[in-house]
Each structure stands twice: as structure tokens, then as C-alpha cells.
Amino acid sequence: MGHAMHFSNFAAPSRETRTDFLRLRTLILLRWAAIIGQITALVAADYSYGIGLPFGLCYLVVGTSVIANLVSVFVFPENTRLTERQVFFTLLFDLTQLAALLLLTGGMTNPFALLIIAPVTISATALDARATLLLGATAIVFVTLLALFGIPMTLPDGAVFTVPPLFGFGFWLAVVIGIAFLGSYTHRVAEEIHAMQDALLATQMALAREQKLTDLGGVVAAAAHELGTPLATIKLVSAELLEELEDQPDLQADAQLIRDQADRCRDILRSMGRAGKDDRLLRQAPLSAVLREAAEPHMGRGKTIHFALLGNDDTTPEPTILRQPEIIHGLRNLIQNAVDFARAQVWVEGEWAAGRLQIRIIDDGPGYPPQLIGRIGDPFMRSRKPAPDTALRPEYEGMGLGLFIAKTLLERTGAELSFANALTENQSERSGAIVEVIWPMARIIAPVGGLGENTPNR
């Protein structure tokens, strides 16, 4: 059991939820290229080299691919995207067609037998592991049948073309190993690319949400500012009406109600504007305020969060830093992770000296698994949870997406992150994980002179 990462607010699309993988046009173009190559090879074998083959059957096999492509072109729209099942059966058809053609043209003595790896490689790129494994196993079966039952080629002098058994076995083994190696390698690379794309999408969603909240606060403050003048006018006119309607109590009561409601609107807008300015409009804030704002959603979760500021000396003032959504959201994810795995306490420390600002987040939990420290910050780190951990945090998914988002957002602001475990022999309480976030002071410090006057959003 150890530190791991999660992010519960955003769900990246998974292999199970994707319904389209490849455009039909892509597979059609690939098949046309294969058909042209096959016809060219048959024509060259017949007219250039005089090799004896059952060309009628060969052209019949090629014709099946031509018919399949023509049906795909004229029946389906050009922008059709195939589901995973459709891609699988399309690749299975191409694999079978190629194996049948190789069977008629020498089997494994045909050097083009190497192309049987192509459908498996495409499957490894676009489909899940189960489909790729099934297609790869089918390809290996076809290769074995080709090695045993391939129809040999006849040379111009009537001799049957053969290869030494050792060479034939070596070529068969090389193709089988190529199917297994390229299939697994390509699938692993494709999975990492998909995982990174999904994680980046979730990061963009997180940043977009934070930015929308920032914009909403600006709208609230601008509304409070713009409505202040008409409300003041209403209050002034209602006060004059109160004086002029002293002899008409009913109308005077209505004027008093108008004035009271105008005061109420003023107070509501003032409080909204103050909240907007405190929480969203200000683009800079003291370091302690930023740390507390980042930790605020997790301060009522049963763990004690300690804050500490460690300046270069007592005369060094607390820095005022940029209050960017990336910084708030990134630190919030790091603190959330610490609170999730802490036993009772979390320490959030800020330190500034020598032209840099450093923030440390420490907990008293079990720490990171040593074998995963080098991979922390990568998305979708999957590790099996012990049963007690599952019972304590049934919602925990262990996907690594939370720390990936935090790392990506903070690095966009110029920060460098490092992850480690505390030295328990020196720090008896702080025995868990440590995250350090370091900025060059020039990248994080707020500009001198503040922000100037607020401008209304348009």
C-alpha cells in the first residue's frame, strides 16, 4: 500500500467507451495500395520472370479485395468511421486474403510473406489488446499453414523453387517473432499515446473549468460595479418621494419599500463584488493566501493541515505571487493527494530565498511505493490495490491522472516538481510523501505596482 494518484472530477475516455477508431477511407486507401502491389508482383512474376503460378486463382483472390473496396466506396459515406468490431473484421479479411494469395504463390518461400505482419501492426495501433492478440494468433496460424502447405513456385526451366529447410524454418520463425514483437511493441506505444492524449484532455478540461470560474467572478464584480449607479439613482428618487408623499401614507409606504429593496440590492451586489474581487478578480495574492485557498476544499476532511512560511530571514517580507488558475488547481490536486493518504496530518510549507520560491507538501502517510517514484506524474499508472485500501477509499481509481494534471499545470507556470519519501529516522512525524514545487522567483512573483483599475468584462 502506498501513495498513488487520482482525479475524480474528470473522466477521460477509455477504450471501452470509444466507438470510432479509424476512418473507412484510411483502410480503403491502404487496401488499394496492397491491391496495386499484388497485381504488380503477379504481372512481374508472369511476364518478367516466367514463374509458373495458378494465375487464375491468384487474380480471383485479388479480385475479392477489389470487390470489397468498391462496395466500401459506393455503399458507405466517405467520412464513415468504423467501430472497433468493424475494424477488426476488416483487418481479418485483409489478413485472410493475403494468406490465401501467399498460399497460391509459394507459401513461406515467397519473400512477400513478411507483409502478413502489416494487419497485425495496424490492429495493435487501433484496437485493444484482446483483438490484437486474436488477430496475431490468427496470423501465426496462417504462417504455419503457409510453411506446411504452400503451393510451390515453378521456375521457367520447369524446376520447383525450394529453399533449404533450415532457411525455411528460420524465415517462419522470424515472421512469427516479428508478429509477436511488433504487435506487442506497437500496442504498448499506442496505449501510452492514447493515455497521454486522454490525460492532456482532462488537464485542459480542468484548466477550462478554473478559467470559467475566474471569468464568472469577473462578471459578478463588473455587474456590481455597473449596477451601483442606477441603484443609487433609485435610492435618491425614492428618498425625494418619501418627503413629498408625507400626506399620502399608502404611497409613502410604497416609496419606502422601493428604497429598502434598492438598499437590499446594493448590499447583495456589494457582497458579490467583494467575493468576486477576493476570489477571482485579483490576479495576485500573498503566498499564504494562495496556499490556504488551494487547501480550503480539503481542510474539513478530518486531517489537520499545517501551514508554515520560511523566509530567508525575519526581515524578508512574504512574497506576493501570481494567482493563476494553473497554480491554484495544481497545488489543490497535490494537497488533495496528500490528504487522501495522510494518517492525520499534512504540512504545507512555503520558502523563498536565492531567487526562487519553493513549496513543500508533506504528509504522515505510507509514502510512495519505491518502485513507482520514478514514474510519478505519468498518467494512468495502474497498480492493484490491497483489500484494506479499497475498503478505506472505494472511490479511488489509482489512475495517476490527478498528479499528472497537477504536474502539467504547474510546469506550464515555470515550476519544477520532485517527488520523494521522507526520511523516517530523522522526521518521526513526517514519515510520508514529499512533493516539492520550485519556481524561479521571476516566474512566480507578482509585478510591482499591482493590477491597476478593474475593467468591466465585455
ZAMARGU-4260 file (C-alpha; in steps of 0.2 Angstrom, whole numbers, plus 5000, padded with zeros to 4 digits):
<rodrens>
0) 5000/5000/5000 | 5007/5017/4995 | 5004/5034/4988 | 4995/5034/4972 | 4986/5047/4962
5) 4969/5050/4956 | 4957/5064/4950 | 4939/5061/4952 | 4931/5076/4944 | 4936/5072/4926
10) 4934/5055/4917 | 4945/5053/4902 | 4938/5042/4888 | 4943/5024/4889 | 4945/5010/4877
15) 4928/5003/4882 | 4919/5020/4879 | 4927/5024/4862 | 4915/5020/4847 | 4926/5025/4832
20) 4944/5022/4829 | 4948/5023/4810 | 4941/5031/4795 | 4935/5019/4782 | 4944/5030/4769
25) 4960/5026/4778 | 4958/5007/4776 | 4952/5009/4759 | 4967/5018/4753 | 4978/5005/4762
30) 4969/4991/4753 | 4971/5000/4736 | 4989/5001/4739 | 4990/4982/4743 | 4980/4978/4728
35) 4991/4988/4716 | 5006/4980/4724 | 4999/4962/4722 | 4994/4965/4704 | 5011/4972/4700
40) 5020/4957/4708 | 5009/4944/4699 | 5012/4953/4682 | 5031/4954/4685 | 5032/4936/4690
45) 5022/4931/4675 | 5030/4942/4661 | 5047/4946/4668 | 5052/4931/4677 | 5041/4917/4669
50) 5037/4910/4686 | 5023/4897/4685 | 5009/4900/4696 | 4990/4897/4696 | 4987/4915/4690
55) 4968/4912/4688 | 4966/4909/4706 | 4978/4922/4711 | 4969/4936/4701 | 4952/4929/4709
60) 4959/4931/4726 | 4965/4949/4722 | 4948/4952/4714 | 4939/4949/4731 | 4949/4964/4738
65) 4944/4974/4723 | 4926/4970/4725 | 4926/4973/4744 | 4934/4990/4741 | 4922/4995/4728
70) 4907/4990/4739 | 4915/5001/4753 | 4917/5016/4742 | 4900/5016/4734 | 4889/5009/4749
75) 4897/5019/4764 | 4899/5038/4765 | 4917/5044/4763 | 4918/5051/4781 | 4912/5034/4789
80) 4922/5030/4805 | 4922/5011/4809 | 4919/5004/4826 | 4932/4993/4834 | 4922/4977/4829
85) 4921/4983/4811 | 4940/4987/4810 | 4944/4970/4817 | 4934/4961/4804 | 4941/4972/4790
90) 4959/4968/4796 | 4954/4950/4797 | 4948/4950/4779 | 4964/4958/4773 | 4974/4945/4783
95) 4964/4931/4776 | 4965/4937/4758 | 4984/4940/4759 | 4987/4922/4767 | 4976/4915/4753
100) 4987/4924/4740 | 5003/4918/4748 | 4997/4900/4748 | 4995/4901/4729 | 5012/4909/4727
105) 5024/4898/4736 | 5019/4900/4754 | 5034/4904/4765 | 5046/4903/4751 | 5038/4920/4744
110) 5048/4934/4751 | 5032/4945/4752 | 5026/4933/4766 | 5033/4947/4778 | 5019/4958/4773
115) 5007/4947/4784 | 5014/4957/4799 | 5005/4973/4792 | 4987/4969/4798 | 4993/4964/4815
120) 5003/4980/4817 | 4988/4991/4812 | 4977/4981/4824 | 4990/4985/4838 | 4989/5003/4834
125) 4970/5005/4833 | 4962/4990/4843 | 4963/4984/4861 | 4974/4970/4867 | 4961/4956/4865
130) 4958/4960/4847 | 4976/4962/4843 | 4980/4945/4852 | 4967/4936/4842 | 4972/4944/4825
135) 4990/4940/4829 | 4986/4922/4834 | 4977/4920/4818 | 4992/4927/4808 | 5003/4914/4816
140) 4991/4900/4812 | 4991/4906/4794 | 5010/4907/4793 | 5012/4890/4800 | 4999/4883/4787
145) 5009/4893/4773 | 5025/4884/4779 | 5017/4867/4778 | 5005/4868/4763 | 5010/4882/4752
150) 5009/4878/4733 | 5027/4880/4727 | 5033/4891/4713 | 5039/4884/4696 | 5054/4892/4688
155) 5055/4895/4669 | 5065/4879/4666 | 5051/4869/4675 | 5061/4866/4691 | 5051/4868/4708
160) 5058/4883/4718 | 5063/4877/4735 | 5074/4883/4750 | 5084/4874/4762 | 5074/4868/4777
165) 5085/4877/4789 | 5082/4894/4779 | 5063/4890/4778 | 5062/4887/4797 | 5072/4902/4801
170) 5060/4913/4789 | 5045/4906/4798 | 5052/4909/4815 | 5057/4927/4810 | 5039/4931/4804
175) 5032/4923/4820 | 5043/4933/4831 | 5040/4949/4821 | 5021/4947/4823 | 5023/4945/4842
180) 5036/4958/4844 | 5029/4972/4833 | 5012/4968/4838 | 5016/4970/4857 | 5028/4984/4855
185) 5016/4994/4844 | 5001/4991/4855 | 5011/4997/4870 | 5017/5013/4861 | 4999/5016/4855
190) 4992/5014/4873 | 5004/5026/4880 | 5000/5039/4866 | 4981/5037/4870 | 4984/5038/4889
195) 4994/5054/4886 | 4981/5061/4875 | 4967/5057/4887 | 4976/5065/4901 | 4980/5080/4892
200) 4962/5082/4888 | 4957/5080/4906 | 4970/5093/4910 | 4963/5105/4898 | 4945/5102/4905
205) 4952/5106/4922 | 4960/5122/4917 | 4945/5127/4907 | 4934/5125/4922 | 4946/5135/4933
210) 4946/5149/4920 | 4927/5149/4919 | 4926/5151/4937 | 4938/5166/4936 | 4928/5174/4922
215) 4912/5171/4932 | 4920/5181/4947 | 4924/5195/4935 | 4907/5196/4928 | 4900/5196/4946
220) 4911/5211/4951 | 4908/5220/4935 | 4889/5218/4937 | 4891/5225/4955 | 4901/5240/4948
225) 4889/5244/4934 | 4873/5242/4943 | 4879/5253/4958 | 4874/5270/4949 | 4856/5265/4944
230) 4853/5259/4961 | 4860/5275/4969 | 4848/5284/4957 | 4833/5274/4963 | 4838/5277/4981
235) 4839/5296/4978 | 4822/5297/4969 | 4814/5286/4982 | 4820/5297/4996 | 4813/5313/4987
240) 4796/5304/4985 | 4796/5300/5004 | 4797/5318/5008 | 4784/5323/4995 | 4771/5310/5000
245) 4770/5313/5018 | 4752/5317/5017 | 4748/5300/5007 | 4753/5286/5019 | 4749/5272/5007
250) 4760/5279/4993 | 4774/5284/5005 | 4774/5266/5011 | 4777/5260/4993 | 4791/5273/4991
255) 4799/5266/5007 | 4798/5249/5001 | 4806/5254/4985 | 4820/5262/4995 | 4823/5247/5006
260) 4823/5235/4991 | 4836/5246/4982 | 4847/5246/4998 | 4845/5227/4999 | 4851/5225/4980
265) 4865/5237/4984 | 4871/5226/4999 | 4869/5210/4989 | 4879/5217/4974 | 4892/5223/4986
270) 4894/5207/4994 | 4895/5198/4977 | 4908/5211/4971 | 4918/5209/4986 | 4918/5190/4984
275) 4922/5191/4966 | 4937/5203/4969 | 4944/5192/4984 | 4942/5175/4975 | 4943/5178/4956
280) 4947/5196/4951 | 4963/5198/4959 | 4977/5191/4949 | 4990/5191/4963 | 4989/5187/4982
285) 5001/5184/4996 | 5009/5167/4996 | 5000/5162/5012 | 4983/5166/5004 | 4986/5156/4989
290) 4991/5141/4999 | 4976/5142/5010 | 4965/5144/4995 | 4972/5129/4987 | 4970/5119/5003
295) 4952/5126/5008 | 4942/5112/5000 | 4951/5099/5009 | 4953/5107/5026 | 4937/5099/5033
300) 4941/5081/5029 | 4947/5075/5046 | 4965/5078/5043 | 4975/5093/5051 | 4984/5104/5038
305) 4998/5114/5045 | 5004/5130/5036 | 5022/5137/5038 | 5031/5151/5029 | 5050/5150/5030
310) 5058/5166/5023 | 5077/5169/5021 | 5077/5179/5037 | 5064/5189/5048 | 5066/5205/5038
315) 5062/5197/5021 | 5043/5201/5018 | 5031/5187/5012 | 5031/5187/4993 | 5015/5192/4983
320) 5014/5179/4969 | 5003/5177/4953 | 4987/5170/4957 | 4984/5160/4941 | 4971/5146/4939
325) 4985/5134/4935 | 4994/5137/4951 | 4978/5136/4962 | 4972/5120/4953 | 4989/5111/4953
330) 4993/5114/4971 | 4975/5109/4976 | 4977/5092/4967 | 4994/5090/4976 | 4986/5094/4993
335) 4971/5083/4989 | 4983/5068/4986 | 4992/5071/5002 | 4976/5072/5012 | 4969/5056/5004
340) 4984/5046/5010 | 4989/5055/5026 | 4985/5047/5043 | 4982/5063/5052 | 4992/5077/5047
345) 4998/5087/5031 | 5011/5100/5031 | 5011/5114/5018 | 5027/5125/5018 | 5032/5140/5008
350) 5050/5145/5007 | 5059/5159/4997 | 5077/5163/4995 | 5091/5165/4982 | 5079/5170/4968
355) 5067/5155/4970 | 5051/5150/4978 | 5049/5133/4985 | 5033/5125/4991 | 5033/5108/5000
360) 5018/5097/5004 | 5022/5083/5016 | 5010/5070/5024 | 5012/5057/5038 | 5005/5043/5027
365) 5014/5027/5020 | 5023/5037/5006 | 5026/5032/4988 | 5030/5014/4983 | 5049/5014/4980
370) 5046/5006/4963 | 5035/5020/4957 | 5044/5035/4962 | 5052/5037/4945 | 5036/5036/4936
375) 5026/5048/4947 | 5017/5061/4936 | 5014/5049/4921 | 4996/5047/4918 | 4986/5031/4921
380) 4998/5022/4932 | 4989/5006/4937 | 4993/4996/4952 | 4982/4983/4961 | 4976/4990/4977
385) 4976/4979/4993 | 4959/4975/5000 | 4961/4986/5015 | 4965/5001/5004 | 4950/4998/4993
390) 4939/4997/5009 | 4945/5014/5015 | 4944/5023/4998 | 4931/5013/4987 | 4931/5028/4975
395) 4949/5028/4972 | 4954/5023/4955 | 4973/5023/4955 | 4974/5031/4938 | 4988/5043/4941
400) 4978/5057/4932 | 4977/5069/4947 | 4996/5071/4949 | 4998/5071/4930 | 4986/5086/4929
405) 4995/5095/4944 | 5012/5092/4936 | 5006/5098/4919 | 4998/5114/4925 | 5012/5119/4937
410) 5025/5116/4924 | 5016/5127/4912 | 5019/5141/4925 | 5038/5138/4925 | 5038/5126/4940
415) 5049/5110/4943 | 5042/5096/4953 | 5050/5082/4963 | 5043/5068/4972 | 5051/5058/4987
420) 5048/5049/5003 | 5053/5057/5020 | 5067/5050/5030 | 5058/5042/5044 | 5073/5041/5056
425) 5075/5060/5055 | 5057/5065/5055 | 5047/5054/5065 | 5030/5063/5061 | 5033/5067/5043
430) 5035/5049/5038 | 5026/5050/5021 | 5027/5058/5004 | 5035/5074/5000 | 5031/5085/4985
435) 5042/5100/4981 | 5037/5113/4969 | 5051/5126/4964 | 5049/5142/4954 | 5062/5154/4949
440) 5056/5170/4958 | 5055/5179/4941 | 5041/5167/4935 | 5030/5167/4950 | 5032/5184/4959
445) 5018/5197/4955 | 5023/5213/4946 | 5027/5228/4956 | 5013/5241/4956 | 4998/5229/4957
450) 4985/5227/4944 | 4978/5245/4941 | 4960/5248/4940 | 4947/5235/4936 | 4939/5235/4919
455) 4922/5228/4915 | 4921/5212/4905 | 4913/5213/4888
</rodrens>
